[in-house]
């Protein structure tokens, strides 16, 4: 009985299969490398923008001495006695 696939065809099929596996592995490595690169780029951009926002939100003068809010210095008295 004659087989449907000859020996020469098996070696060609194996070569194409191995080549396909190498291509898929290369694409996976390229995708992972791109995701790492873009994640690092986005993280550094986020950190730089956060540092700029933090620098913009700090007061120009330090808050030394009395402030406008005197409630922060003492607790308010209760108007209803506790029993």
N, C-alpha and C positions, 0 to 999 in steps of 0.2 A: 504494500500500500504506500502511496506517495504522500509525503507530508505536505501540508498547506504552505509551510514556510521553509525555505531552503536554508542551509547553513550560512551562505553568503548574506542572506537577508537578515539573519540573526545578528551578525556582527555589525551590520549597518544600523539595525534597530538599537543595539546596545550603545553604539557610538552616539546616535542621536539622543538617546535617553540620558547618557552621561553629560553630553553637551547641554541639554535642557536643564539638568539639575545644577550644573555650574552657573548657567545664566540666572536661574532663580535665586541661587545663593548670592551671586553678585548683586542682584537687584535688592535683596533683603539687606545686605551690608550697606549699599548706597542709601536705602531708605532710612536705616537706623542712623547712619552718619549725618544725613540731612536733618533728621529730627533732633539729634543732639546739638547740631550747629544752630538750628533755629531756636531751640530752647535756650541755649546759652546767650544768643543774641537778644532774645526777648527779655531774659532775666537781667542782663546788663543794662538794657534800655529802661526797664522798670526801676532798677536800683538808682540809675542816674536821675530819672524823673522824680523819684521819691526823695532823693537827697536835695534836689532843687526845690521841691515843695516844702521840705522841712526847713531849709535855709530861708525861704520866703516867709514862713509862718513864725519864725522866732522873733521876739520883740527886739527893737533896735536898742532900747535901754533896759538894763536889768531892773527888776521890780524889787528894789531895796527900800526899806522904810514903810511908812503907812500907805495903804492903798485906799481906794475910794470905798471899798466895802468893809465896814466895821463889824459886820456880822461874823466874819470869819475868825475873829479874835475871841469871841465869847459865845457860849451856847445861849439860845433864846430861852427866856423863862417860860415855864408852863403856866397858862392862864387858868387851868382847871387843876385843883389839888388832887393828888392820887390818894386813894383810901386803901 
